[in-house]
Amino acid sequence: MGGPWSRAFVFASLVVIALLYLTPILWMVVTSMKTPAQAAEGGASLLPAVTPADPHAIASMPGQTVENYRQVWNDPSVTFPLYLRNTIIIALLSVTGMVISSAIAAYGFARIRWRGRGVVFAVMLATMMIPFPVIMGPMYIMFSKMGWIGTLKPLWVPAWFGNAFNIFLLRQFYMGIPRELDEAARIDGCSHWGTFTRIILPLSLPALAVVALFHFSYVWNDFLGPLVFLTHRDQYTLALGLQLYQSKAGNTPWNLLMAASTMVVAPLMLLFILARRAFVEGISTGAVKE
């Protein structure tokens, strides 16, 4: 690439773009640390204004933060601890099913030769073009006849049948693994299942981590699915609980609303930070070369 000035320009541009993306999140977190009056103030300043009437506006933010989050967590009208438990249950069951089913299906497409494989794979990829609102009605009728409406099953059982994008992602990763490993496993007497579990899966952990993180993020933020399939308030997820908290009184203070939003987003951001290394390795699927 160019000289130091060129690299400095690129670096500065990336910093500016990153700050633009981070500004709404930073505003949300800082607003969750303010009093109702400070949060209702106009302007784009992040820190509250220090005035003669409020000389300790900034110094009081840590104590106000604890009070805001305590109010949100203990609000009797919106039970966030219960919504958090429901969301975790759905996410764990859904991610487990998605990783297992997608990995098996991807192995079948990538490493086993069978008649019609290309056609079936093309049809599967075509399902990615169908948005959820299109199939929402038929799915509701099907789950209603199965007696699943008003339960958590419609939100995690379908994940055990895989997902076109995740199967495609894992297939591409598997195709980069040398086929000589399969042949060596055959010589040692391994079946397809043995090759899959003993050779392919250990090599594809970064790609599996990407699938798990993508799907966990989707489930955690999903609003439409729980809105359609859940009927009881005690089954709500965090996404529905946040919407309920926003509209319960019509004029929820901004500081409490931002505290609730931060509580909903924080676990997802923490998970991404912890799994960042595996995520980056999985994205660069060319880790194993022929």
Buried (B, 14 or more C-beta within 10 A) or exposed (E): EEEEEEEEEEEEEEEEEEEEEEEEEEBBBBBBBBBEEBBEEEEEEEEBEEEEEBEEBBEBBEEBBEBBBEBBBEBEEBBBEBBBEBBBBBBEBBBBBBBBBBBBBBBBBBBEEEEEEEEBBEEBEEEEEEEEEEEBEEBBEEBEEEEBBBBBBBBBBBBBEBBBBBBBBBBBBBBBBEEEBBEEBEEEEBEBEEBBBEBBBEBBEBBBBBBBBBBBBBBBBBEEBBEBBBEEBEBBBBBBBBBBBBEEEEEBBBBBBBBBBBBBBEBBEEBEEEBEEBBEBBEEBEBEEE
